[in-house]
């Protein structure tokens, strides 16, 4: 009994240590990276939906499924800072991913050490860290994807009704979050790699599996059909074609973009996983003399959607592949476990472990402490740090407007009606009765009369983000400018409108 208790104590201490590490890496400086355009959109949608039940499906206006915003709507009721609330959804999704990796790894290989290493790897890889700290859909997509894999493995191994029900729910929730969750449904036949073909009554069990898999598909579609309650449901299909070629379009150039896309996807995967861990995962995957079926399944679960995206992708971003690379964490964990066992009493064990983790730790340090210098893929650095979609200057501008609003009425005009501006200002100041916020697009050559009238009556400001050089005909005085990340040629600029009388 004492041994049993000691085993539980060690387990609890290990879980506590992993939990502390997870929340330390996710919550430290959570809002240090400025708000990104898509984050501002999703947070603003969630604000509107949380206050008016008629707008619970507001994300469908832009063809986005609503699950992520629904969860955020709940948190916004309890957390004052909208950006923190939005990013906290992804933090919680990261918790679900970490647990999902543990249970999936253990179910596949029945080795707790490998399961703990897989969860630990997810905490440390820059990919997981980056997106668990942003108010974007992709961390939640990863969580639902790994749980769908877990329930799919349970279904094919044990052919049970409860597994089918849970699989249907996880797939359905994934589809309510992002269209890419359909891949989990399409790849269900691949789990037959784990089917026990030697057991008695295999034909009956196979037919039962087919029936239960169809039941899971029906449940997932029943959940997804909730979106049909909105007249905006058709917008999802339209939005998907922005990023993925329709079948008819793809037939006109089936392989024209495949090699360029796949090079980009591999580059992003390697940069975010780091070369040592990516290599470790592949070496583990091709060593098929042990657990061949389990490893083949993980390779298929990674590469099939990876290749499909490369084949059909029109507009791609690194975040699209986060959920795809999660199986590689399990394969890399197997390699690390083998290294620890193979070099158990040798210093080489620590040398190999250091090489495997150094790149991740280096990148993680900058993501947490100074994202300006984080060595992440250029496609993400451009969006989140160095170009117009990044929100450098937003905190300072919102603070300035809050202080001005304490003195009296303020009008704020922004360069743009959708996206970073005006949403990044609205999410903080929309409830302030002294503040009026208007977006303008396109910007006219001459100042609109309404702005001039506001400037005569009270302080009026314009924030430029995409437009770097406002029209010289506008009577403006620059108040401040904020450099976008590491670029000296891209700024967010705050101007005050000079009234016709020449007074500010």
N, C-alpha and C positions, 0 to 999 in steps of 0.2 A: 504493500500500500504506500509506503514511503517513497519507493522508486516511482510509483505511478504519480504521486503528488509532485515529485521533483520534475518529472517529465512535463507535467502541465505547467509548472512554474516557468520552466525554460521556454515552453511554447508561448505562454502569455508575455514573457519578457521580450521575446523575439517579435511578436506581433506589435507590442507597444513601441519597440524601437523602430520598426518599419513605419508605423503610423506617425511617429514623431518626425521621422525623416521625410515622409511624404508631405505632411502639412508644413514643415519648415521650408521645403523647396517650393511649394505651391503658394503659400501665403506671404512669404517674405517679399516685400516690395511689390505686392500684387498689382498695384496701379502705377508702377514706375514707368513702364512702357506706355506712352500716350495712347489715347483712344484711337482706334482705326476706323475707317469709314464704315465698314460692314457692322462693326460693333455698335456704332452710333445708331445705325438703322435698326438693328435688332432690339436694342434697348428702348428706343423711342416707340417701336411697335408694341413692346411689352408694357410700357407705361400706358399707352392708349388702351390696350386691351384689358389691363388690370382695372381700369376705371369705368369702362363701358363694355358690358357683356355683348353688345351688338358688334364689337370689334375684336372678338376673341380669335377670329380667323384673319386678322389684318395682314399677316405675312403672305397670304395668298394673293394679295394685291400685286406682289412682285414675284409670284410663282414659287414661294418658299413654303415648305410644310411647317406647321406651327408648334411641334412638340417642344423644341428648345425655348421658344418664346412663352409657351404656357408655363413651363417650370419657372422661368424668370419672372413671370407675372406674380407668382406666389412670393418669391424672395423680395421683390420690390416693395411688398407691403411691410416688411420687417427691417430692411436695411436702408439706411439713409442715402448712401452714396450709390447712384445708379450703376456706375462703372464697376464698382466693387461687387454689387449684387449680380450683375451680368457675368462677371468672370468667376464668381463663386459657383455658378451652375456648372461650369467646366471643371472646377476643382472637384465638385461632388461626382461628376462623371468620371474623372480620373480615379477616384476611389473605387467606383464600380468596375473600371477597367482593371485596376490592380487586383481586386478580388477575383474578377472573372478570369484573369490570366492564371491565378493560383489554382482555382478549381479545375480549369481546363487542362492545365499541365498535369495536375495530379490524376485526373481521370484518364488521361492518355497514357501516362507512364508509371503511375502508382509510386512516385518518389517525391517525398515532401521536400527534400533538399532542392531538387530541380524546380519544384513549384515556387519555393521561396526565392530562388535566384531569378526566375522569370519575372516575378513581381518586382524584385529589386531592380532588375534591368529597366523595367518600364519607368520606374521612378527616376532613373538616372539618364536615360537617353534624352538628348535635346529635343527630339520630336515630341515625346510625351510632355516634357516640361514646358515647351513653348506653347502648346495648344491647351494644356490644362490651365494656363494662365491668361487665356483670351476668351472673350465673350463671343465665340463662334460655334457653329454647329458641330464641328468635326470631332471634338473630344467626346461628345455624347454619341456620335455615330460609332466611334471606336468602341465605346462601352457596350452598346447594344449589339455590335458585330461580334465581339468576343463571347458574349453570353449566348448569342444565337449559335455560334460554333459549339459551345459547351452542351447546350440542349440537343443539338443535332447529333453529337457524339453519344449522348445518353440514349437517344432514340434508336440509333442504329445498333448499339450494343445490347440494349435491354428490351427494345421493342415494347415500350409501355405507353399507355394512354396519357399518364401525367406528363411524361417527357414531351409528347406531341402537343399537349395543351400549352405548356410553358414555351416550347419552341414557337408556336403560332403567335403567342403574345409578344415574345421578344422580337420576332420578325415584323409583326404589325407595328410595334412601337418604333422600330427602326425606320419603317416606311413613313410613319407619321413625322419623322425627323428629317429624312433625306431619301431621295429616290435611289441612291446607291445601295440602300438596304435590300433592294430586290435581288442583288447579287447573291446574298445569303440563301435566298429561296432557289435561285437557279442552280446553285452549286450543291444542293442537297444530295443528288446522285453520287457525288464524289465521296460522301461519307460511307458508301457501300464498300469502300476499301477496308473498313473496320468490321464489316458484317462477318459473322461466324458461319462460314460455308460448310464447316465440318460437323456442326451440331445436328442432332436429329430434327426431322421435320423442317428442313431448311426452306422448302418451297412455301409451306404454310407461313413460316415466320417472315419470309421475304414479301409475300402478298400482304401480310399484316403490316409490315413496315411501309409498303406502298400506300395502304389505306390510311395509316396514321400520318404519313408525310403529306398526303392530300388534305387530311383534316387540318394539319398545321397551316397549310397554304390557305385553306378556306378561312380559318380564324384570322390570319394576317390580313386577308383581303376585307374581312368584315370590319376589322379595326380601321383599316385604311379608308373604308367607305364612309367613315364619319366626315371626311373632308367633302364628300359629295353634298353635304348639307349646305355648303356655301356655293353661291352662284359663280364664285371665282375659281372653282376647282380646275377648270380648263387651263388656267394660267400656269399650272405646274408643268404641263407638257410643253407649253411655249417657252418657259424658262429653261427647261432641260435642253432644248435645241440651241440655246446660247452657248452651252458648254460641250455638248455632244452632238455629232452629226446624226441626223435622222437616217434611217435605213436607205431611203431613196437617195439622199445626198451622198451617203457613204458609197453606194454602188457606182457613182460616177468617178470616184478616185479611191478605190478600196485600200491601197497600200502607200499612197503618196506621202502620208504624214507618219506612217508607222515608225520608221527608224529614227526620225527626229524626235518624235514623242517619247519613244522608249529610252533613248539616250538621256533625255531630260528627266524622265521618271527615275532612272537608275541613279543619275547624279544627285537628285533630291534625296532619294532613299539613303544613299551612301553618306551624304553630307549630314543628314539628321541622325542616322544611326552610328555614324563614324565607320571608317574603313575596317578597323579591327573587329568590331562587333558584327558588321555585315559579312565579313569573311568567315568569322566563326560560325554564323548561322548557316551559310552555304556549305561549309565543310561538314557541319553536323548533318545537314539535310541529305548530302550525297553519300554519307556513310551508311548505306542501307543494310549492312550486315546485322544491325541490331535495331529492333523496332522499325522495320522497313515500311509497314503499312501506315503507321502513325506519322512517320516522317514524310512519306509521300503525300498524305492528306494535308499536312501543314504547308508543304511546298505548293500544292495545288491551290490551297486556300489563299496563299499569298499571290502566286504568279498568274492564276487565271483572271482575276479582276484587274491585275496590273497590266497584263497584255491586252485585255479588252479595252481598258481606258486608253492605252497607247494606240490601239487600232481605230478607235472611234472618236477620240478626244479632239475637240475644236479649240477650246480655251482651257488651259490646265494651270493649276496651282499646286504647290507642294502639299497643302493641307488635304487635298483630295485622296492622298494615298496613306494617310495616317492609319485608318482602320485596316488597310491591306497588309501593312508590315507587322502587325501585332503577332501573327504566327511565327515570324522570324525571331521574336523575343524568346519564344519557347525553344526553338532550335538552338539559339545562342546559349540559352541556359543549360541545355544538354552538354554543349561543348565545354562550358566553364566547369560544370560538375565533373566532367571527365578529366579536365586538367587538374582540378583539386585532388581527385582520387589518384590519378596517374603519378603526380609529383607530390604526393602527400607529405613526405619528409624531406623535400628538397627546396632549396631557395628558388629554383626555377618556377615553382608554383606562384610565388609572389611576383616574379618578373613578368610572367605571362599575364597575370591578373592586372598588374600595373599598366602594361601595354594595352590591354583590352579596355580599360576604363579611363585612361588619362584623357583621351580626346573628348569623351563625354563630360568629364568633370571640368575640363577647361572651358568648353562651350557653356555648360550650365552656370559656371561662375559669372560669366558676362551676361547671360540672359537674366539672371537674378539681380546683379549689382549694377551693371551698366550696359544695357542692350545696344547702345550705340556701337559697341565694338564686338558684339557677339558674332562669331563666324558662322552665320546661318546662310542658306542658299540665297543667291542674289535676288531671285524672284520674290522671296519673302522680305529681304532687307529693303528692297525698293518700296514694297507696299507698306510695311509696318514702321519703317524707320526713316528712309531717305527721300521719299517722294510725296506728292500732294495727298495721297490717301492717309498719310500718318498725321496724327493730331498734335504735333508739337505746337505749343502756344495756347492750346485750348484751356488748360487749367488757369494760366495767367490771365487770359482774356475773360474767362468767366468770373474770376476773382475781381477783376477791374469793373466789370459790369455790375456785380453785386454791390460793390462799394458805391458806384455811381447811383444805383437805384435807391440806396438809403437816403440820398439827398433829394430825390424827386423822380419825376417821370423820365424814362429813357427809351429811345427807339433804336433798334438794332436791325440792320439790313445785312444780308450775307450774299456772297457770290455762290449761288446755287440754291435749289429748292429741295434737293433730295440727296441724302448722304451725310458726310461729315458736317457740312454746313447746309441747313441750320440745325440739324438734329443734335450735334454735340453741345450746342448752346441751349437748345430747348430742353433737353433732359435735365438740366440743372436750373433753368430760370423760367420755364414755362408757367410755373405757379406763382411767380412774383407779380403782383398786380401793378407794379410800377414799370414793368418791362414789356415792351411790344417787340416781337421778333417776326421779320419777314424775309423770305428768301426771294432772290431775283434770278431769273434765267429766261432768255439770255440777257447779258448785261447790255443795255442800250448805250449808244455813243454819248448821248446827252443825259444828264441826270433827270430821273422822273420827277414830275412836279410834286408828288406826294412827299418825297424825301426832302425837298426844299421847304415845304410847308412845315414838316416836323422840325427841321433844323431852326426855323424861326421861333418855334414855340418852346422847345426843350432840347437838351443834348441828344444828338443823333449821330450814330456811328455806323460804319460799314466795315465788314471783315472780308478780306480777299484771300482766297486760298488757291484756286486753280489759275486765276488771272494774276499774273505777276506784275503787270504794268497797267494800272488803271488809266482810263482815258484822262488826258490832260485837261479836258473841258470840265471835269468834275471839280467843284471847289472843295478840296480835301486838305486836311492837315494830318500828317502821319503821327500817330501816337506811339506805336511800337511795331516791331517786326520780330519774327521768331524763325530761326533757321530750321529747315527740315533735316534732322539727323546730321549726316556727315557732308551734305551737299551745301555749298555756299551760294548756289544759284536758284534755290527754291526756298521760298519763305511763306509764312502766313503773316499777313499785315493787317494792322488795325488802324483805321482812319476815323477822324471826326469830321463831320460835314460842317463847312463854314457857312453860316447863314448869309443871306443876301446883304445884310447890313455889315458883314465883315466881322461879326463877333462870334466867338465860340460859345 
